[in-house]
Amino acid sequence: MRDFAKIAMNPVRQRIIQYLLLNGKGTAGEIKEELSDIPTASLYRHIKILLEGGCIEVLEEKKIRGTVEKTYGLIAQPMGAAPGQEEVAQLIQSSLMSIMISFRQYFSENKEADPSKDMIFMSASTLLLTEAEFMEMTGRMGAVINDYIHNKPGQGRQPRRLTMISSPCEE
């Protein structure tokens, strides 16, 4: 699971995984069309990493003009069986570390960083909810995200990472 976290936490690979989640499958050409801001060589390299890491699989191969076009899809249980408590803890910790590294790079590599202009924020709220209310709320949040998740690269659009974490509260 640690390798899965390392593989999947790369922003480009996250976008490839997101594409496959939304579309079910795709060829490198179809993925490239959707993620047109990613250089072709880089896209192929990230697809190869996901394939070798056991996150995606080749669903079909088709010969086209002397080359083989592969259609990729997500593996239902990447890295084998369903993760246990330790694997989930490692995945969350790796995810948090990835976020910390991104912010460290943002602030240390960009001396003129403007968090306000770049719309960087963090928010935390403690809510009292039943399981049904929590499921309804996350469903509504998912619906709002779904309104924008199919946006294609365009003028003024830039990738933004939105991370949501649900955790128990300390008493």
C-alpha positions as CSV (number, residue, x, y, z in Angstrom):
1,M,0.0,0.0,0.0
2,R,2.9,2.3,0.7
3,D,4.0,2.0,-3.0
4,F,0.4,2.7,-4.1
5,A,0.4,5.9,-2.1
6,K,3.7,6.9,-3.6
7,I,2.6,6.2,-7.1
8,A,-0.9,7.6,-6.8
9,M,-0.1,10.9,-5.0
10,N,1.6,12.5,-8.0
11,P,-0.7,15.2,-9.4
12,V,-0.4,14.1,-13.0
13,R,-1.1,10.5,-12.1
14,Q,-4.0,11.6,-10.0
15,R,-5.5,13.3,-13.0
16,I,-5.0,10.1,-15.1
17,I,-6.7,8.1,-12.4
18,Q,-9.5,10.7,-12.2
19,Y,-9.9,10.5,-16.0
20,L,-10.3,6.7,-15.8
21,L,-12.7,6.9,-12.9
22,L,-14.9,9.3,-14.8
23,N,-14.7,7.5,-18.2
24,G,-14.2,3.9,-17.2
25,K,-11.4,3.4,-19.7
26,G,-9.3,5.2,-22.2
27,T,-6.4,5.1,-24.7
28,A,-3.4,7.2,-24.2
29,G,-4.6,9.4,-27.1
30,E,-8.0,9.9,-25.4
31,I,-6.4,10.7,-22.1
32,K,-4.0,13.1,-23.9
33,E,-7.0,14.8,-25.5
34,E,-8.6,15.4,-22.1
35,L,-5.3,16.3,-20.3
36,S,-3.9,18.4,-23.2
37,D,-1.7,20.5,-20.9
38,I,0.5,17.5,-20.0
39,P,3.4,17.0,-22.4
40,T,2.9,13.7,-24.4
41,A,6.2,12.1,-23.2
42,S,5.3,12.9,-19.6
43,L,1.8,11.5,-20.0
44,Y,3.2,8.2,-21.4
45,R,5.8,8.0,-18.6
46,H,3.1,8.4,-15.9
47,I,0.8,5.9,-17.6
48,K,3.7,3.4,-17.6
49,I,4.3,4.0,-13.8
50,L,0.6,3.5,-13.1
51,L,0.6,0.3,-15.2
52,E,3.8,-1.1,-13.6
53,G,2.6,-0.1,-10.1
54,G,-0.6,-2.2,-10.5
55,C,-3.0,0.8,-10.4
56,I,-4.2,0.4,-14.0
57,E,-4.4,-2.4,-16.5
58,V,-4.6,-2.9,-20.2
59,L,-8.2,-3.8,-21.1
60,E,-7.6,-4.3,-24.8
61,E,-5.0,-3.9,-27.5
62,K,-5.8,-3.0,-31.1
63,K,-3.4,-2.9,-34.0
64,I,-3.6,0.4,-35.8
65,R,-1.2,1.2,-38.7
66,G,1.6,-1.0,-37.5
67,T,1.4,0.1,-33.9
68,V,-0.6,-1.2,-30.9
69,E,-3.2,1.0,-29.3
70,K,-3.9,0.0,-25.7
71,T,-7.0,0.8,-23.8
72,Y,-6.4,1.3,-20.1
73,G,-8.7,1.0,-17.1
74,L,-8.4,1.1,-13.3
75,I,-7.8,-2.1,-11.4
76,A,-10.7,-2.6,-8.9
77,Q,-8.4,-3.5,-6.0
78,P,-5.0,-1.9,-6.7
79,M,-2.1,-3.7,-5.0
80,G,-4.2,-6.8,-4.1
81,A,-6.7,-7.3,-1.4
82,A,-8.7,-4.6,0.4
83,P,-6.4,-2.5,2.6
84,G,-6.4,-3.1,6.4
85,Q,-6.1,-0.5,9.1
86,E,-2.3,-0.1,8.8
87,E,-2.4,0.3,5.0
88,V,-5.2,2.9,5.3
89,A,-3.2,4.8,7.9
90,Q,-0.1,4.7,5.7
91,L,-2.1,6.0,2.7
92,I,-3.5,8.9,4.7
93,Q,-0.1,9.8,6.1
94,S,1.4,9.7,2.7
95,S,-1.4,11.9,1.3
96,L,-0.8,14.4,4.1
97,M,2.9,14.4,3.5
98,S,2.3,15.0,-0.2
99,I,0.2,18.0,0.6
100,M,2.8,19.3,3.1
101,I,5.5,19.0,0.4
102,S,3.4,20.8,-2.1
103,F,2.9,23.7,0.3
104,R,6.6,23.8,1.2
105,Q,7.6,23.9,-2.4
106,Y,5.0,26.6,-3.1
107,F,6.4,28.9,-0.4
108,S,10.1,28.1,-0.6
109,E,10.5,28.0,-4.4
110,N,8.3,31.0,-5.2
111,K,9.6,34.0,-3.3
112,E,6.8,36.1,-4.7
113,A,4.1,33.6,-3.8
114,D,0.8,35.3,-3.1
115,P,-1.5,32.9,-1.2
116,S,-4.4,35.4,-1.4
117,K,-4.1,35.7,-5.2
118,D,-3.6,32.0,-5.6
119,M,-6.7,31.4,-3.5
120,I,-5.0,29.1,-1.0
121,F,-7.1,28.4,2.0
122,M,-7.6,25.8,4.7
123,S,-10.8,25.3,6.6
124,A,-11.9,23.0,9.4
125,S,-15.3,22.6,10.9
126,T,-16.6,20.2,13.5
127,L,-20.1,19.1,12.7
128,L,-22.7,17.1,14.6
129,L,-24.2,14.7,12.1
130,T,-25.9,11.4,11.9
131,E,-24.5,8.9,9.4
132,A,-27.4,9.7,7.1
133,E,-26.8,13.5,7.3
134,F,-23.1,12.9,6.7
135,M,-23.8,10.8,3.6
136,E,-26.3,13.4,2.3
137,M,-23.8,16.2,2.9
138,T,-20.9,14.4,1.2
139,G,-23.2,13.5,-1.7
140,R,-24.1,17.2,-2.2
141,M,-20.5,18.2,-2.1
142,G,-19.7,15.5,-4.7
143,A,-22.5,16.8,-6.9
144,V,-21.0,20.3,-6.8
145,I,-17.5,19.0,-7.6
146,N,-19.0,16.9,-10.4
147,D,-20.3,20.1,-12.0
148,Y,-16.6,21.1,-12.6
149,I,-14.7,17.8,-12.8
150,H,-15.2,17.6,-16.6
151,N,-13.6,21.0,-17.3
152,K,-11.0,20.8,-20.0
153,P,-7.8,22.9,-20.1
154,G,-8.5,26.4,-21.3
155,Q,-7.5,30.0,-21.0
156,G,-7.2,31.0,-17.3
157,R,-7.8,27.4,-16.1
158,Q,-5.2,25.9,-13.9
159,P,-5.1,22.7,-11.9
160,R,-6.3,23.0,-8.4
161,R,-6.1,20.3,-5.7
162,L,-9.0,20.2,-3.4
163,T,-8.5,17.8,-0.5
164,M,-11.2,16.8,1.9
165,I,-10.5,14.7,5.0
166,S,-13.1,13.3,7.4
167,S,-11.8,12.2,10.8
168,P,-13.2,11.6,14.2
169,C,-12.9,14.4,16.7
170,E,-11.0,14.2,20.0
171,E,-13.2,14.8,23.0
